[in-house]
Amino acid sequence: MNQPTHKRITRGIDAPFVPIMYLIAGILILINWAFSHSYPTSWVTLTLGIVMLAGGLIFFHTTLRGKYIIWQKIMSNMSIPKDAQVLDLGCGHGAVLIEFAQRLGAHGHATGLDLWRQRDQSNNGSEQTQANLVASGVDDRTSLLTGDMTKLPTGDNAYDFVVSSFAFHNIKPAAQRKIALSEAVRTLKPGGRLIIVDTNHNDREYKVALQDLGLKDIELKSAGFNGWWSGPWMSSYVIQGIKK
């Protein structure tokens, strides 16, 4: 294992314009209420401003802290062999990739794949992620690929774990998401585990698709408050399954 450096690990903000717009809208609405709240329904304006402001702050919590807590809980209940082969789809800045890599031995390997799009995550790029891997001391057991989740540049039955954190919902339309799920399952070894954390109300869609793809022991759970992207109306979920 390489030694971690003293360099700071960078983390991006998911869909960075969304929380900023929430905060700006909330502030402007509250300013408007402060200067003009004598009308009977002014409480509606006040409530809307507070909801928008709170939504932006909750979004920042989820993208900067909450989603990492979700993965810490998932991994605390997992047994990861030292020689496991791991594929992280839509790895972004590599937070989940690093968590897995830190649990691997000399014969284990974790691969991260992404399209490195700025609109999906701020400051998203393979150079930034590679720097994070070096800073964490796991660059000797990790590698990065640039690729499309619907056309994975990897072999069949290659990985013990295929994981993805808030990436599948960026694939549109639903037919393309099913192709991406099929690709994820293709790369899994028999007995391998698929773990997806995502948002955007696609949970039932994923469950049906994974059943159609032949996975067993499929579990679907809410991620709770730490997965709220502005509020409970945009929540997150964890879905897992094992390849037969």
C-alpha positions in Angstrom: 0.0 0.0 0.0 1.3 3.5 -0.9 1.4 6.0 1.9 -1.3 8.8 1.9 0.1 12.2 1.1 -0.7 15.4 3.0 -2.6 16.8 0.0 -6.2 17.7 0.5 -8.8 15.4 -1.2 -11.2 17.4 -3.4 -14.9 16.7 -3.5 -17.3 18.1 -6.1 -20.9 19.3 -5.7 -23.5 17.3 -7.5 -25.6 19.4 -10.0 -23.9 22.5 -8.6 -26.4 25.0 -10.0 -29.4 23.5 -8.3 -28.6 24.3 -4.7 -27.4 27.8 -5.7 -30.7 28.5 -7.4 -32.6 27.2 -4.4 -30.7 29.6 -2.1 -30.9 32.6 -4.4 -34.7 32.1 -4.9 -35.2 31.7 -1.1 -33.2 34.8 -0.3 -35.1 36.9 -2.9 -38.5 35.6 -1.8 -37.7 36.4 1.8 -36.4 39.9 0.9 -39.6 40.5 -1.0 -41.6 39.3 2.1 -39.6 41.6 4.4 -40.5 44.7 2.5 -44.1 43.7 1.7 -45.9 41.4 4.0 -49.1 43.3 4.9 -51.4 41.3 2.5 -53.4 38.5 4.0 -51.6 35.7 2.2 -48.1 36.9 3.0 -47.5 33.8 5.1 -47.5 31.8 1.9 -44.6 33.9 0.6 -42.8 33.5 3.9 -43.3 29.8 3.9 -42.1 29.4 0.3 -39.0 31.5 1.0 -38.1 29.3 4.0 -38.7 26.1 2.1 -36.5 27.2 -0.8 -33.7 28.3 1.6 -33.9 25.1 3.6 -34.0 23.1 0.4 -30.7 24.6 -0.7 -29.1 23.9 2.6 -30.3 20.3 2.7 -29.0 19.8 -0.8 -25.6 21.0 0.3 -25.7 18.6 3.3 -26.5 15.7 1.1 -23.8 16.4 -1.6 -21.1 17.3 0.9 -21.8 14.9 3.8 -25.0 12.9 3.5 -24.1 10.7 0.6 -20.8 9.7 2.2 -22.7 8.7 5.4 -25.0 6.5 3.2 -22.0 4.6 1.8 -20.3 4.3 5.2 -23.4 2.5 6.5 -23.6 0.2 3.5 -19.9 -0.7 3.8 -20.0 -1.2 7.6 -22.3 -4.2 6.9 -20.2 -5.7 4.1 -17.4 -8.2 4.0 -15.0 -7.3 1.3 -12.3 -9.9 0.4 -8.8 -8.5 0.2 -8.5 -9.7 -3.4 -11.8 -8.4 -4.6 -12.2 -6.8 -8.0 -14.4 -3.7 -7.9 -16.0 -1.5 -10.6 -17.4 2.0 -9.6 -19.7 3.4 -12.3 -19.8 7.1 -12.4 -17.0 7.4 -9.9 -16.7 11.2 -9.9 -14.0 12.4 -7.5 -13.5 8.8 -6.3 -15.0 8.9 -2.8 -16.6 5.4 -3.0 -13.7 4.1 -5.1 -11.3 5.1 -2.3 -13.5 3.5 0.4 -13.4 0.2 -1.4 -9.7 0.4 -2.3 -8.7 1.1 1.3 -10.2 -2.3 2.2 -8.3 -4.2 -0.5 -5.0 -6.0 -0.4 -2.2 -6.3 -2.9 -4.2 -8.6 -5.2 -7.4 -6.5 -5.1 -8.2 -3.8 -7.5 -10.8 -1.0 -7.9 -11.6 0.6 -11.2 -13.5 3.8 -11.6 -15.4 4.8 -14.7 -16.9 8.2 -15.6 -17.6 10.5 -18.5 -16.2 13.4 -16.4 -19.0 15.9 -17.1 -19.0 19.2 -15.2 -22.8 19.4 -15.1 -23.0 16.2 -13.2 -20.5 17.2 -10.6 -18.4 20.4 -10.2 -14.7 20.3 -11.1 -15.2 16.7 -12.4 -12.2 15.3 -14.2 -9.9 12.3 -14.3 -6.9 14.4 -13.2 -8.7 15.5 -10.0 -9.7 12.0 -9.2 -6.3 10.6 -9.9 -4.9 13.2 -7.5 -7.4 12.0 -4.9 -6.3 8.4 -5.3 -2.6 9.4 -4.8 -3.5 11.6 -1.8 -5.3 8.6 -0.3 -2.5 6.2 -0.9 -4.5 3.8 -3.0 -3.2 4.6 -6.5 -1.3 1.3 -6.5 -4.6 -0.7 -6.5 -6.9 1.6 -8.5 -7.3 2.7 -12.1 -9.6 5.1 -14.0 -11.4 4.7 -17.3 -13.3 7.2 -19.4 -16.4 5.5 -20.7 -20.2 5.3 -21.2 -22.2 3.2 -18.7 -24.3 1.8 -21.5 -21.2 0.5 -23.3 -18.7 -0.6 -20.7 -15.2 -1.2 -22.0 -14.8 -4.2 -19.6 -15.0 -8.0 -20.0 -17.8 -10.3 -18.8 -17.8 -11.8 -15.3 -14.9 -9.6 -14.2 -15.9 -8.0 -10.9 -16.9 -9.1 -7.4 -18.6 -5.8 -6.8 -20.1 -3.3 -9.2 -21.2 -0.1 -7.5 -22.6 3.2 -8.4 -23.3 6.4 -6.5 -25.9 8.8 -7.9 -25.0 8.2 -11.5 -27.7 6.1 -13.1 -30.4 8.8 -13.0 -28.3 10.9 -15.3 -28.8 8.4 -18.0 -31.9 9.1 -20.1 -34.3 7.8 -21.3 -35.4 4.7 -19.2 -34.5 2.3 -22.1 -30.9 3.5 -21.9 -30.9 3.1 -18.1 -31.9 -0.6 -18.6 -29.1 -1.1 -21.0 -26.7 0.4 -18.4 -28.1 -2.0 -15.8 -27.6 -4.9 -18.2 -24.0 -3.8 -18.8 -23.4 -3.7 -15.0 -24.8 -7.2 -14.5 -22.8 -8.5 -17.5 -19.5 -7.4 -15.9 -20.3 -9.0 -12.5 -18.9 -12.5 -11.6 -21.5 -15.1 -10.7 -22.1 -14.5 -7.0 -21.0 -10.9 -7.4 -22.9 -8.0 -5.8 -24.4 -4.9 -7.5 -25.0 -1.9 -5.3 -26.7 1.2 -6.5 -27.4 4.4 -4.6 -29.5 6.8 -6.6 -32.3 9.3 -6.7 -35.0 10.6 -9.1 -37.8 8.1 -8.3 -36.4 5.3 -10.5 -36.3 2.7 -7.7 -39.1 0.5 -8.9 -37.9 0.7 -12.4 -34.4 -0.5 -11.3 -35.9 -3.3 -9.2 -38.0 -4.7 -12.1 -35.1 -4.4 -14.5 -32.8 -6.3 -12.1 -35.4 -9.0 -11.6 -35.6 -9.3 -15.4 -31.8 -9.5 -15.6 -31.9 -12.5 -13.2 -30.4 -11.0 -10.1 -31.4 -12.7 -6.8 -31.7 -11.4 -3.2 -32.7 -8.0 -4.4 -33.1 -5.4 -1.6 -34.5 -1.9 -2.0 -34.3 0.5 1.0 -34.7 4.2 1.5 -31.5 6.2 2.3 -33.3 8.5 4.7 -32.6 12.1 5.4 -29.0 11.9 4.3 -30.3 11.2 0.8 -32.7 14.2 0.5 -31.9 16.4 -2.4 -33.7 19.5 -1.1 -36.4 17.6 0.7 -38.3 14.3 1.0 -39.9 14.9 -2.4 -36.5 14.1 -3.9 -35.2 11.3 -1.8 -32.6 8.6 -2.4 -32.6 4.8 -2.1 -30.2 1.9 -2.0 -30.8 -1.2 -4.2 -28.6 -4.3 -4.1 -28.7 -7.7 -5.8 -26.5 -10.7 -6.4 -25.8 -12.3 -9.8 -26.8 -16.0 -10.0 
